[in-house]
Amino acid sequence: MKIVFILFSILIISISPAFGVPLAEKTGLKFSFPISMDEEYFFIEGTANFDVKRIDFDKTTKELNLEIQSSLNDNLVEMIIPRNLLKGDLTFMITSVPMTMNQIAESSSMISKVSPKIIHYDNENIFITLEFTGVGTHYLIISESRYENVQPIDGINDKMTEDTVESNGGGCLIATAAFGSEMAPQVQFLREIRDGKVMVTQSGTAFMTGFNQFYYSFSPAVADYERDNPVFKEAVKLSLTPMLTSLALLNYVDVDTEEQMLGWGVSLILLNIGMYFAAPVILIISIRKLLSLRK
């Protein structure tokens, strides 16, 4: 029972820091724009850390045009596009309006192709997470084209798998599905721990490489099931809480050397094993003993 008390104390002490991590520049602004096509109305919805001024749809070229005004350099957007509006694979082009005299002298605008971090298809919608850089006005054009990284599942109902374009270790698919957005504080916290603590050392990078191979072998299926089953989603959200609170301890320690990374890494793994496996077993055994004594 002493072990259970100690683990419970650690959980209570560290729960506040886990959910008190600032989002830095990534805050969520929701947007929703109606699009008319063939006497039907569709909605383009999403969340971004910039202002979406307007969204237009060209029926002839099958292109969505988003006018964006950003005050941040690192821009992040999650959006949902109905599949009846855009079918097939997609291309994403960003046109950035020059902000300085040097940029104006070089070119009237800067056009670049961007790849989504995450793109997921179901029978009705396309779910997209996209990142790009630059302060000022941008025009995002989303059009039908060939996107080779998205593979069909057995051709059933034209359903597509979720493809992750890995950058700094990829996305937290299960946590994103559980908390509803890649910009949720908990997801941001996991990303900051990964990029700011774990991957600054060689041992941490090696661990993440091996972990990603294992994690991405099942996480897309789990994330899909979370979206389809609200009860399972809440259960996953609850089960992630002990891990989030234990990882919050890394905010209060230095992890600058290989020895520190190995030491704290092993300690956190053992702590999570204790919380997820040892503590429940001890609790069950204690309850069974208590019930047997009462008999």
JOTAJO-V822643 format. One record per helix or strand of 3 or more residues. SS is the DSSP state (A for helix, B for strand). FROM is the first residue (numbers start at 0). TO is the last residue. If there is no record, write none. Layout:
((SS & FROM & TO) (SS & FROM & TO))
//
This chain:
((A & 1 & 18) (B & 28 & 36) (B & 39 & 47) (B & 50 & 57) (B & 62 & 69) (B & 73 & 81) (B & 88 & 96) (A & 100 & 105) (B & 108 & 113) (B & 117 & 120) (B & 124 & 132) (B & 135 & 144) (A & 155 & 157) (A & 172 & 178) (A & 184 & 195) (A & 197 & 199) (A & 201 & 214) (A & 218 & 227) (A & 229 & 251) (A & 257 & 293))
//
